[in-house]
Amino acid sequence: MLTQERLKEVLDYNPETGVFRWRESVGNVQAGAEAGTPNDKGYIVIRVNGRDYKAHRLAILYTDGYMPENTVDHKDRVPWHNWRDNLREASQQCQLRNCGTRRDNSSGIKGVSWNKGGGKWQAMIRVDGQQKNLGSFNNPIEAAYARYAAEQCLGFQDCDLNSSAKKYIIKQGGVC
């Protein structure tokens, strides 16, 4: 098991930039070189003692002295931004709430879509794996208000720091 002490023997970490650097030269890697490579999802992976670790998990071990039991969430949703203030331990549910809008989302508002059959804007939210219908609305701002109100009632603001519903409401001149 990797300890904070062992981690600090092999790597330096800058909590303001999120960058890990090797402390010693090993093979073709020079001391001071940036550690890690991005995986297929953009997370930085660093091999220590023959085992791969995600840099965001190592950042918590390095600064706080323990390996997180839960998932580690990037507040800004960018997987290679590993500065300490951007990272937080989070439940799987909280991490899922802090995801962006789907690629096929045409409204730009998570949980808001145009219902072709009903000819109205529909607002929805997922709670405990179940999709909940929040209603049908004449325009997207009403649907955004419904979505944002549901997020507030369900405590999403503690997880989703980048609510697309809130951003849309503000952009339209509304008040949250």
N, C-alpha and C positions, 0 to 999 in steps of 0.2 A: 504494500500500500504506500502510495506517495504521501510524504509528509511535507509540511511547510518548510521545515529545515532542509530537506533534500532538494526541494524545488528551488530554494534560494541559493543552494550550492551550485546549481547548474544554470539558472536563469536569473536575469534582472528583469524587472517589470516596471514600466512607467505608468502609474495609475491615471495620469492626465492624458496620455496619448493612447494607452491601451496596448503598447508595443512591448513584446518580450524580446530580449536579446540574450544570446549565449554568453556565458561568463568565461568559458574556456574554448580553445580550439580543439576540435575533434574531427579527424579525417580531413575532408575538404571544406569543413565549415570553420570559419575563423571566429575567434572571440570577438564579440561586439556585433556580429551579424544578426540580422533580424531572424527570430525563430518562427517556424511554422509555415504551413502552406494552406491555401484555401481548399476546402473540399468542394464537391459538386453543388452544394447549397450556399457557398460563400463563407461558411464558418472556418476560422483559422484552427488548424489541427497541429499540435506539437507532440513529437515523440520524445518521451522521457522514460528512461529505464526500460526501453523496449516496448512501451505501451503508448498508444495514441490517446491524447487528451484534447478536448476542445479548449481553446485559449480562454473563453469567457468563464469556464469552470475553474481553470487554473488561476485566473485573476482573483477570484474569491478566496481560494486556498492561500494565495500569496499574501493578500492584504488582511484577511480575516482569520486565517489559521485553520480553516476546516473546508472539507470538500462538501459542497451543497448536496443535500438529499433530494431536493426538488429540482425542477428544471430551472435554468437561469434564463431570464428574459432580457432581451435588448430593448430598452424603453423606446428607442427611436426606430426599432424594427430593422436595423441594418446589421447583418450578421458579423461583419468584420469590425464594427465599432466596439472595441473592448475596453474603453476607459471605464474605470470603476464606477463613476457616477451614472453611467448609462446602463449598468447591470443591476438586476435585482433577482432574488430568489422568488419564484412564483409557482403556484400550482399549475397543472396542465390546463385547467379551465381558464385561469387568469391569462396564461400565455396565449391561449386560443382567442381570447377576447381582444388581445392586443395584436391582431393581425390586420393587414390592410384589406381594402376592397378586392373582391375577386376580379380576375382579368376580364371576365365576361360581363361585369357590371357596367351598364350603360348610363346609370344615373349619377355615378360618382359618390353615392351615399350607401354605405354598408346597410343592408337590410331594406332598401327601398328600390322598388322596380315598377315598371309600367305593366299593368295587367291588360293585355290586349282584349281579352274576352269581356272584361268588365268596363273597360274604357276609363279606368281610374288608376291613380298611383296607390300602390300597396306597400304597407310597412310591416316588417316582420322582425323577429329576434329569436335567436336560438338560446334556450335555457335547458341545462342538463340534458343535452342531446336532442331536445324536442323543439321543433319549429313552432313558434307562437305567432299567430296573425294579430297584428295591432290595428288593423282596419284598412279601409279604402278611402282615398282622399282625392279631392278635385285637382290639387296641384302638389308639386314635389315639396314645397316648404311645409305644408301641413303634415305630409308623411314624415319629413325630417324631424319636425317637432315631436311627433308621436314616437319615433324611434329614439330620439334623444331623451325624452321623458322616461321611456322604458329602461334605457341604459342607466339613468340616474336612480330609478327605483330598485334596480337589480345590483347596484354597486359596481357597474362597469367602469365608472370614473377612476376607481382604484387600480384598474388594470389597463384600460384603453385610454392612454394619455393623448391619443390623436383621433378623437371621435370625428368621423367624416360627417356625421349629422350635425354636430356642433359647428364644424368649419363651414358647412353649407349654409346654415342658419345665419351665422355672422356675415358671411360673404353677401347674403341677400339683404343685409341690413336689419336682420332680426335680433332679438335679445334672448340670451340663454340664462 
